[in-house]
Amino acid sequence: MIFAAGLAACGVALILALVRAMRGPTPFDRLLAVNAIGTTVILGIALHGYALGRPEFVDISILYAVINFIGTFAVLKLFNTGGLGDTGGRAKPDLDSVMADGQVRNSKQAGTKSGGRS
């Protein structure tokens, strides 16, 4: 009975997250929905392992949670910098280093911290 209720709750959460992932309206909403789908799958794996009496499913769900966590940060870095590699700083200029006419000032002139390595 409890297994069926938990499975039904996971199913409803999965459907709602799929709708949010498709409808959007922003990429961050879609990312949050995909993260929620991953969390629901993790709960489903753990619930399935509990129902079958196989504790190794908890290890699988923990591994999947770590992969979901790393993937979320990779996508957020892609949104923030425009790439996944280390370019020695931000790919986009800081807002306080952009002059009124749109030109980018040197970071030392702008009074900001250096984005690169020392």
N, C-alpha and C positions, 0 to 999 in steps of 0.2 A: 504494500500500500504506500509506504513512504517512498520507496524506489520509484513507483509510478508517478507520484506527485512531484518528486525531484526531477524526473525525466520530463514531465510535462512543463514544469517551470523553465527548465533549460531550453526546451523547444520553443516556448513563447518568447523567451529572451532572444533566442537566435533569430526568429522571424522578425522581431522588432528591430534588431540590429541590422539585419539584411535590408530592411526597408530604409533605415537611416543611411546605410552605405550607398544605396542606389539613389536616393533623393537628394542627399547632400546638404545644404546648398554650398558649403565651402569645403575645400580639401581637408581642413582640420576636422570638420564634422565626419567626413568619410573615414579619416584616420582613427578617430575615436570609435566609430562604429566597427571598424575592422579589429581594433583592439578589444572591443567588447565581444566580438565573435570569437576571438582567440581565447578570451577568458571563459566564455561559455563552453567552448570545446574542452578546455582544461577541466572544468567542473564535470562535464559529461564523461571524460576519460576516468576521472577519479570515482565518480558515481558508478560507472560500469565495473571498475575493478572491485569496488566494495560489494556490489551485487554478486559478482562471481567468486568472491573470496580470494582474490589474487592481489596481494599487497604490492607486487612489482608495478602495477599500473600507476601507483602513486609516484614512483620514480619517473615513469614516462611522462606523467602530467607535470612534474616539476621541471623536467628537461624542456618540455614544450613551453612552459611559462617563461623560462630563461630565454628561449629563442624568440618568443613573442616580445619580451622586454627589449632585447637587443634590436630586433627589427623595428620597433616603434622609435627608438632613439636614432636609428639609421635614417628612417624616413624624415624625422624632424630635423636632422642635420642637413639632409638633402633640401628640405624646404627653406632652411635658414641660410645656407651658404651656396646652394646651387650645385653642390658636388659632394661626393663622399670621401674624396682623397684629402690629404693634408696639403694645403697650398700655402702654409705658413701664415695663415690669418684668414680673415673673413673675405669672401668673394665679393661682397657688396660693400660699398663705403658706408661708414657710420653717418647717421643723419646730422650729427653736430659738426662733421668735417666738410659738409657740402655748403658752398657759399650760396648766396641768394640768386646768383645768375646760373647756378647749376654746376659750376666747376668744383672739382674736388681739391681741397687744400691738403697740404702736407700734414701728417698727423701731429708733428711737433708744433706747427703753426696753429693748429686747431686747439691745442691744449689737451688732447686726449691721449690715452694710453696707446702704446704701439700695439698693433694687432699681430705683428710677426714675432718671430723668436729673436732673442737677444744674442 
